[in-house]
Amino acid sequence: MDFYTYSAPGAKDDNLRTEEAFRDYADCGFNTIFLTAKNGYNGEGWKNSNSEKCFELAKKVGIEKVILDDYRIIDLVRNKELIGEDCQFDSKEALESFVKNCMSDYAHEKSLFGLRICDEPNLPQIKQCGLVYRAVKKAAKELGMEYIYVHLNMLPLVGDAKIVSPNDGVERTPREIYEYYLSAFIEATGADVICVDNYPFRPRQNGGIFLLGYYTGLQILRRVCDKYNIKMAFVLQSFEMIHKTKPEATAGFRRLSTVNEMMLQLNSVLGFGVSEISFYTYCNHTMAETSPYRAMDGSSFITEGGAKTRIYEFGKAAISHAKKVAEVLEDYKFMGAKIFVHESCPAECEELYVGGGEFNTLGGKISGSSFDNSYVFESIKSFDTDSDILLATELKNVNGGKMVMLLNVLDIVYKYSVSPMTVKLNLGVSKIKVLRRGEWREVELVNGEYQTELNVGEANYILLD
């Protein structure tokens, strides 16, 4: 499983492009590095470029995979039309030649793993994305590379999803629009991996959180990946998302992340069978008051000065945990998921997590995009909880064995008691293997019953033969 962050040491500050800073990055558990901002490349000549320096530093600290921003290639997707009269290229062959020429600068780098071509494209960019994606793949093959990952980070399911509407006159629910959007890009590009960046929490003002879009989006992403038999990648957030309380382009306020929230995000995507995890963001974002991306120093893995924050420690613990799950996860295929809302939870929790009807969110109104909660488990014969909200997913390996993931997904702001959730299951077997609090262990069951406690964000992974 690949782990990396958006931004990396030196992305904002040249003084942080050092072996010490890169070693901190590796020590956190990242085995891949993504070269953006000042670490990206713009055809200035590979030798002694910031990008080349980062490749060398990555090697020194044992990072074997590098994803690169080549801005000449990224700029292509911003064009309304790439090929034709009065366009940048007069033929597909000319485009492919340009991309190959760009990549020839660094194709010799053994640790080159991938290139990004676009971040959060909308449907009008589908044609350009498809052309550039396929040109990168073709150039990599012609330049003697065994494989290249083309990073295409898709829009999440938020608001009423009109931002990704096909505008073809067909009436669709937000769920259907989002599935159309993801599918269209896969078909246009031939992608073998698709990535989405989303975050489940918002500040509580004016209605507060948006979990329905998060879990519904995960469910749709998983289904689309399975339909096309491709890998699923996901971006976790190190801080709360934008909530504007002032005019457009002016910052609102942010809700600081906790270790519970980071683990909740991580376990959620692991339970849906993700194969690649990244974090947004490693380096701190702007402090400018007018920026919608404003974040207080300490809402990322490192500060603007390069000091480790509590988020760094949260991320390190999360990656260590994920690697224990990854030991077995790649052999399992996602089957289904269900959300159980305990009756003790506030009334709005059912609507926020599972959905139904229409309600306001910070991104607008959403309706018809309820989480599909109809899945029937093969492994769980019965269950009971005493509080909070449980997400359970089921996966199956090629030999017929099952994995069940149990996760307490209650938003921490709704936690009125310090007591953890108690979960009781009947699994109908006499023995299981459980990953709980960092340790895999064998557990003998009496009458097939298993009982566990889960704090917010905490998960159990249960293997059944």
C-alpha positions as CSV (number, residue, x, y, z in Angstrom):
1,M,0.0,0.0,0.0
2,D,1.3,3.4,-0.9
3,F,1.3,6.3,1.6
4,Y,2.1,9.9,0.7
5,T,1.0,13.5,1.3
6,Y,0.0,16.5,-0.8
7,S,3.0,18.7,-0.4
8,A,6.3,17.5,1.0
9,P,9.4,19.0,2.6
10,G,10.6,21.9,0.4
11,A,7.2,22.3,-1.3
12,K,6.8,25.8,0.2
13,D,10.3,26.6,1.7
14,D,13.6,25.9,0.0
15,N,15.2,25.6,3.4
16,L,13.2,22.5,4.2
17,R,14.6,20.6,1.1
18,T,17.1,18.7,3.3
19,E,18.0,15.2,4.2
20,E,16.8,15.7,7.8
21,A,13.4,17.0,6.6
22,F,13.0,14.1,4.2
23,R,14.0,11.6,6.9
24,D,11.3,13.0,9.2
25,Y,8.8,12.4,6.3
26,A,10.0,8.8,5.9
27,D,10.0,8.2,9.6
28,C,6.4,9.2,9.7
29,G,5.7,6.1,7.6
30,F,5.5,7.5,4.1
31,N,6.9,5.2,1.4
32,T,6.0,7.5,-1.5
33,I,6.6,11.2,-2.0
34,F,4.6,13.7,-4.1
35,L,6.5,16.6,-5.5
36,T,4.3,19.7,-5.8
37,A,4.7,23.5,-5.7
38,K,8.4,24.4,-5.5
39,N,9.3,20.7,-5.8
40,G,7.6,20.3,-9.1
41,Y,9.2,20.6,-12.5
42,N,8.6,23.1,-15.4
43,G,11.2,22.1,-18.0
44,E,13.9,24.3,-16.5
45,G,16.5,21.5,-17.1
46,W,16.5,18.4,-15.0
47,K,20.1,18.6,-13.6
48,N,20.1,20.6,-10.4
49,S,16.4,21.3,-10.5
50,N,14.5,21.2,-7.3
51,S,12.8,18.0,-8.5
52,E,16.0,16.2,-9.1
53,K,17.3,17.2,-5.7
54,C,14.1,15.7,-4.2
55,F,14.6,12.5,-6.1
56,E,18.1,12.2,-4.6
57,L,17.0,13.1,-1.1
58,A,14.2,10.5,-1.4
59,K,16.8,7.8,-2.3
60,K,18.9,8.8,0.7
61,V,16.1,8.2,3.2
62,G,14.8,5.0,1.6
63,I,11.7,6.3,-0.3
64,E,11.5,4.3,-3.5
65,K,8.5,5.9,-5.2
66,V,8.1,9.5,-6.4
67,I,5.0,11.2,-8.0
68,L,5.9,14.3,-9.9
69,D,4.1,17.5,-10.9
70,D,5.3,18.4,-14.4
71,Y,3.5,21.7,-14.9
72,R,3.9,21.6,-18.7
73,I,1.7,18.5,-18.7
74,I,-0.7,19.7,-16.0
75,D,-1.3,22.9,-18.0
76,L,-2.6,20.8,-21.0
77,V,-5.7,19.8,-19.1
78,R,-6.6,23.4,-18.5
79,N,-7.1,24.0,-22.2
80,K,-10.7,23.9,-23.5
81,E,-9.5,22.1,-26.6
82,L,-6.1,20.6,-27.2
83,I,-6.2,19.4,-30.8
84,G,-7.5,21.1,-33.9
85,E,-7.4,24.4,-35.7
86,D,-6.2,27.3,-33.5
87,C,-5.4,24.8,-30.8
88,Q,-2.1,24.0,-29.2
89,F,-1.7,20.8,-31.3
90,D,-2.8,20.0,-34.8
91,S,-2.9,16.3,-34.2
92,K,-3.0,13.6,-31.5
93,E,0.5,12.6,-32.6
94,A,1.8,16.1,-32.0
95,L,0.4,16.1,-28.4
96,E,1.9,12.6,-27.8
97,S,5.3,13.9,-29.1
98,F,5.1,16.9,-26.7
99,V,4.3,14.7,-23.7
100,K,7.0,12.3,-24.5
101,N,9.5,15.1,-24.9
102,C,8.6,16.5,-21.5
103,M,8.9,13.1,-19.8
104,S,12.2,12.3,-21.5
105,D,13.8,14.8,-19.0
106,Y,13.2,12.4,-16.1
107,A,12.2,9.1,-17.4
108,H,15.6,7.7,-16.5
109,E,14.8,8.1,-12.8
110,K,14.3,4.6,-11.4
111,S,12.1,5.8,-8.5
112,L,9.7,7.7,-10.8
113,F,6.4,6.2,-10.0
114,G,3.8,8.6,-11.3
115,L,2.7,12.0,-12.7
116,R,-0.2,14.1,-11.8
117,I,-2.3,15.5,-14.7
118,C,-5.2,17.1,-12.9
119,D,-6.6,17.9,-9.5
120,E,-10.4,17.8,-9.2
121,P,-11.4,18.0,-12.9
122,N,-15.0,18.8,-13.9
123,L,-16.8,17.1,-16.7
124,P,-15.9,19.7,-19.3
125,Q,-12.3,18.6,-18.9
126,I,-13.0,15.0,-19.7
127,K,-11.7,15.1,-23.2
128,Q,-8.4,16.8,-22.3
129,C,-7.9,14.4,-19.4
130,G,-8.4,11.4,-21.6
131,L,-6.0,12.6,-24.3
132,V,-3.3,13.6,-21.8
133,Y,-3.7,10.5,-19.6
134,R,-3.3,8.2,-22.6
135,A,-0.4,10.2,-24.0
136,V,1.5,9.8,-20.7
137,K,0.9,6.1,-20.6
138,K,2.1,5.8,-24.2
139,A,5.2,7.9,-23.7
140,A,6.1,5.9,-20.6
141,K,6.0,2.7,-22.6
142,E,8.0,4.2,-25.4
143,L,10.6,5.5,-22.9
144,G,11.1,2.1,-21.5
145,M,9.2,2.4,-18.2
146,E,7.6,-0.7,-16.9
147,Y,4.7,1.3,-15.4
148,I,3.6,4.8,-14.6
149,Y,0.8,5.8,-12.3
150,V,-1.2,8.7,-13.6
151,H,-2.7,10.7,-10.7
152,L,-6.1,12.0,-11.4
153,N,-7.7,13.3,-8.2
154,M,-11.5,13.5,-8.6
155,L,-14.1,15.8,-7.1
156,P,-15.9,14.5,-4.0
157,L,-19.6,14.1,-3.6
158,V,-20.6,17.4,-1.8
159,G,-23.5,19.8,-2.0
160,D,-26.1,19.0,-4.6
161,A,-23.5,17.6,-7.0
162,K,-24.5,20.0,-9.8
163,I,-20.8,20.9,-10.2
164,V,-20.4,17.5,-11.9
165,S,-23.7,17.4,-13.8
166,P,-23.5,16.1,-17.4
167,N,-26.1,18.8,-18.4
168,D,-27.5,16.5,-21.1
169,G,-31.2,17.0,-20.2
170,V,-31.5,13.7,-18.3
171,E,-32.9,13.9,-14.8
172,R,-30.5,12.3,-12.3
173,T,-30.2,12.1,-8.5
174,P,-26.9,13.4,-7.0
175,R,-25.9,9.7,-6.6
176,E,-26.5,9.1,-10.3
177,I,-24.7,12.3,-11.3
178,Y,-21.7,11.4,-9.2
179,E,-21.5,7.8,-10.6
180,Y,-21.8,9.2,-14.1
181,Y,-19.0,11.6,-13.4
182,L,-16.6,9.0,-12.1
183,S,-17.5,6.5,-14.8
184,A,-17.1,9.0,-17.6
185,F,-13.5,9.9,-16.5
186,I,-12.5,6.2,-16.2
187,E,-13.9,5.5,-19.7
188,A,-12.2,8.5,-21.2
189,T,-8.8,7.8,-19.6
190,G,-8.6,4.1,-19.2
191,A,-7.5,4.7,-15.7
192,D,-6.2,1.8,-13.6
193,V,-6.5,3.8,-10.3
194,I,-8.9,6.5,-9.4
195,C,-8.5,8.9,-6.4
196,V,-11.0,11.1,-4.5
197,D,-10.2,13.8,-1.9
198,N,-12.9,14.2,0.7
199,Y,-13.4,15.0,4.4
200,P,-16.4,14.1,6.5
201,F,-16.4,17.0,9.0
202,R,-17.3,20.7,8.9
203,P,-17.6,23.2,11.7
204,R,-21.0,23.0,13.4
205,Q,-22.3,26.5,12.6
206,N,-25.4,26.5,10.4
207,G,-25.9,22.8,10.5
208,G,-22.4,21.7,11.0
209,I,-21.3,18.4,9.6
210,F,-21.6,16.5,6.3
211,L,-21.2,12.8,6.8
212,L,-23.8,11.6,4.3
213,G,-21.9,12.9,1.3
214,Y,-18.7,11.3,2.7
215,Y,-20.0,7.7,3.2
216,T,-22.4,7.9,0.2
217,G,-19.4,9.1,-1.9
218,L,-17.2,6.2,-0.6
219,Q,-20.0,3.7,-1.5
220,I,-20.3,5.1,-5.0
221,L,-16.5,5.2,-5.6
222,R,-16.2,1.6,-4.4
223,R,-18.9,0.5,-6.8
224,V,-17.4,2.3,-9.7
225,C,-13.9,0.9,-9.0
226,D,-15.4,-2.6,-8.8
227,K,-17.3,-2.1,-12.1
228,Y,-14.2,-1.2,-14.0
229,N,-11.9,-3.5,-11.9
230,I,-9.5,-0.7,-10.9
231,K,-7.9,0.3,-7.7
232,M,-9.3,2.8,-5.3
233,A,-7.3,5.6,-3.8
234,F,-8.3,8.2,-1.2
235,V,-7.1,11.4,0.3
236,L,-7.5,12.0,4.1
237,Q,-7.5,15.4,5.6
238,S,-5.2,16.7,8.4
239,F,-7.6,19.6,9.2
240,E,-11.2,20.5,8.9
241,M,-12.6,21.8,5.7
242,I,-13.6,25.3,4.6
243,H,-16.6,27.0,6.2
244,K,-17.0,30.5,4.9
245,T,-18.7,33.0,7.2
246,K,-17.6,36.0,5.2
247,P,-17.9,37.1,1.5
248,E,-16.5,34.9,-1.3
249,A,-12.7,34.4,-1.3
250,T,-12.5,35.3,2.4
251,A,-11.7,32.8,5.0
252,G,-14.2,31.5,7.6
253,F,-13.0,29.4,10.5
254,R,-11.7,25.9,10.9
255,R,-12.2,23.1,13.3
256,L,-9.0,21.5,14.4
257,S,-8.6,17.8,13.7
258,T,-8.2,15.2,16.5
259,V,-6.6,11.8,16.5
260,N,-10.1,10.3,16.6
261,E,-11.1,12.0,13.4
262,M,-7.9,11.0,11.6
263,M,-8.4,7.4,12.7
264,L,-12.1,7.6,11.7
265,Q,-11.1,8.7,8.2
266,L,-8.4,6.0,7.9
267,N,-10.5,3.1,9.1
268,S,-13.5,4.2,7.0
269,V,-11.5,3.9,3.7
270,L,-9.6,0.8,4.8
271,G,-13.0,-0.8,5.4
272,F,-14.0,0.0,1.9
273,G,-10.9,-1.7,0.5
274,V,-8.7,1.2,-0.4
275,S,-5.3,0.4,-1.9
276,E,-3.6,3.8,-1.8
277,I,-3.8,6.5,0.9
278,S,-2.6,10.1,0.9
279,F,-3.0,13.0,3.3
280,Y,-3.9,16.7,2.7
281,T,-1.6,18.2,3.8
282,Y,2.0,17.8,5.1
283,C,3.1,21.4,4.9
284,N,1.0,24.1,6.4
285,H,-1.2,26.2,4.1
286,T,-1.4,30.0,3.9
287,M,-2.2,32.1,6.9
288,A,-3.5,35.0,4.7
289,E,-6.8,36.3,6.0
290,T,-8.3,36.6,2.5
291,S,-7.6,33.0,1.5
292,P,-10.4,30.4,1.6
293,Y,-7.6,27.9,2.4
294,R,-6.5,29.7,5.5
295,A,-5.3,27.4,8.3
296,M,-3.8,28.1,11.6
297,D,-0.2,26.9,11.9
298,G,-0.3,23.4,13.3
299,S,-3.2,22.1,11.2
300,S,-0.8,20.1,9.1
301,F,2.0,17.6,9.8
302,I,4.6,20.3,10.0
303,T,4.5,24.0,10.6
304,E,5.6,26.7,8.2
305,G,9.0,26.5,9.9
306,G,9.3,22.7,9.6
307,A,8.5,21.7,13.2
308,K,6.5,18.6,13.8
309,T,3.0,19.1,15.1
310,R,0.6,16.8,17.0
311,I,-0.9,16.0,13.5
312,Y,2.5,14.5,12.6
313,E,2.1,12.1,15.5
314,F,-1.5,11.3,14.6
315,G,-0.5,10.5,11.1
316,K,2.4,8.4,12.2
317,A,0.1,6.3,14.4
318,A,-2.5,6.1,11.6
319,I,0.0,4.8,9.0
320,S,1.5,2.3,11.4
321,H,-2.1,1.0,12.0
322,A,-2.9,1.0,8.3
323,K,0.2,-1.1,7.5
324,K,-1.0,-3.8,9.9
325,V,-4.3,-3.9,8.0
326,A,-2.6,-3.8,4.6
327,E,-0.8,-7.0,5.5
328,V,-4.0,-8.8,4.6
329,L,-6.2,-6.3,2.9
330,E,-4.9,-6.7,-0.6
331,D,-6.2,-10.3,-0.7
332,Y,-9.8,-9.1,0.1
333,K,-12.5,-7.7,-2.1
334,F,-15.2,-5.3,-0.8
335,M,-18.7,-6.8,-0.5
336,G,-20.9,-4.3,1.2
337,A,-21.4,-1.8,4.1
338,K,-24.1,-0.9,6.6
339,I,-24.5,2.0,9.1
340,F,-26.3,1.4,12.4
341,V,-27.5,4.5,14.3
342,H,-28.2,3.8,17.9
343,E,-31.5,5.2,19.3
344,S,-29.6,7.2,21.9
345,C,-28.0,9.4,19.3
346,P,-29.5,12.8,18.5
347,A,-32.3,12.8,16.0
348,E,-30.3,14.5,13.2
349,C,-27.7,11.7,13.2
350,E,-29.9,9.3,11.2
351,E,-30.3,11.9,8.5
352,L,-26.6,13.1,8.5
353,Y,-25.1,9.6,8.2
354,V,-27.7,7.6,6.3
355,G,-29.9,10.3,4.7
356,G,-33.4,10.5,3.5
357,G,-35.5,13.4,2.3
358,E,-33.8,16.8,1.7
359,F,-31.7,18.9,4.0
360,N,-29.3,21.8,4.0
361,T,-25.6,21.4,4.1
362,L,-22.8,23.9,3.9
363,G,-22.5,23.2,0.2
364,G,-26.2,23.7,-0.5
365,K,-29.1,21.2,-0.5
366,I,-28.7,17.5,-1.1
367,S,-31.5,15.1,-1.8
368,G,-31.9,11.7,-3.2
369,S,-28.4,10.7,-2.3
370,S,-29.0,8.6,0.7
371,F,-26.5,6.0,1.7
372,D,-27.6,2.5,0.4
373,N,-28.1,0.8,3.8
374,S,-29.7,-2.4,2.4
375,Y,-26.7,-4.7,2.5
376,V,-27.2,-8.0,4.3
377,F,-24.1,-9.5,5.9
378,E,-23.0,-13.1,5.3
379,S,-20.7,-13.2,8.3
380,I,-22.7,-11.3,10.9
381,K,-25.7,-13.4,12.2
382,S,-26.8,-10.8,14.7
383,F,-25.5,-7.6,16.3
384,D,-26.3,-5.2,19.1
385,T,-24.8,-1.9,20.3
386,D,-25.4,0.3,23.3
387,S,-24.6,3.7,21.9
388,D,-23.1,5.8,19.1
389,I,-23.0,4.9,15.3
390,L,-21.5,1.8,13.9
391,L,-20.1,1.4,10.3
392,A,-19.7,-2.3,9.4
393,T,-18.2,-3.5,6.2
394,E,-17.6,-7.0,4.8
395,L,-14.9,-8.1,2.5
396,K,-14.1,-11.5,0.9
397,N,-10.8,-13.1,-0.2
398,V,-10.2,-15.3,-3.1
399,N,-10.2,-18.4,-0.9
400,G,-13.7,-17.7,0.5
401,G,-12.6,-16.3,3.9
402,K,-14.3,-13.1,5.1
403,M,-13.2,-9.9,6.8
404,V,-15.5,-7.7,8.9
405,M,-14.5,-4.2,9.8
406,L,-16.4,-2.6,12.8
407,L,-15.9,1.2,13.3
408,N,-17.4,3.7,15.6
409,V,-18.1,6.6,13.3
410,L,-19.9,9.0,15.6
411,D,-18.7,12.6,15.1
412,I,-16.8,13.6,18.2
413,V,-19.0,16.7,18.7
414,Y,-22.0,14.4,19.4
415,K,-20.1,12.4,22.0
416,Y,-21.9,13.2,25.3
417,S,-20.2,10.3,27.2
418,V,-16.6,9.3,27.6
419,S,-17.7,5.6,27.6
420,P,-16.9,3.7,24.4
421,M,-19.5,1.9,22.3
422,T,-20.1,-1.7,23.2
423,V,-20.7,-4.0,20.2
424,K,-22.0,-7.6,20.5
425,L,-21.9,-9.8,17.4
426,N,-22.8,-13.4,16.6
427,L,-20.5,-14.6,13.9
428,G,-21.5,-18.2,13.9
429,V,-17.9,-19.5,14.1
430,S,-15.7,-20.8,17.0
431,K,-12.5,-18.9,16.2
432,I,-11.6,-15.6,14.7
433,K,-8.5,-13.5,14.2
434,V,-8.8,-9.8,15.3
435,L,-6.8,-6.7,14.8
436,R,-7.6,-4.6,17.8
437,R,-5.5,-1.7,19.2
438,G,-2.5,-2.5,17.1
439,E,-2.3,-6.2,17.6
440,W,-3.5,-9.2,15.6
441,R,-4.6,-12.0,17.9
442,E,-6.6,-15.3,17.8
443,V,-9.9,-15.2,19.7
444,E,-11.9,-18.3,20.8
445,L,-15.7,-17.7,20.7
446,V,-18.4,-19.2,22.8
447,N,-21.6,-19.9,20.8
448,G,-20.2,-17.7,18.0
449,E,-20.4,-14.5,20.1
450,Y,-17.9,-11.7,20.0
451,Q,-18.0,-8.6,22.1
452,T,-15.8,-5.5,21.8
453,E,-15.6,-1.8,22.8
454,L,-14.9,1.0,20.3
455,N,-14.0,4.6,21.0
456,V,-14.9,7.1,18.3
457,G,-12.6,6.4,15.3
458,E,-11.6,3.0,16.6
459,A,-12.0,-0.1,14.5
460,N,-11.7,-3.9,14.8
461,Y,-10.8,-6.0,11.8
462,I,-12.1,-9.6,12.1
463,L,-10.9,-12.4,9.9
464,L,-13.1,-15.5,9.5
465,D,-12.1,-18.7,7.7
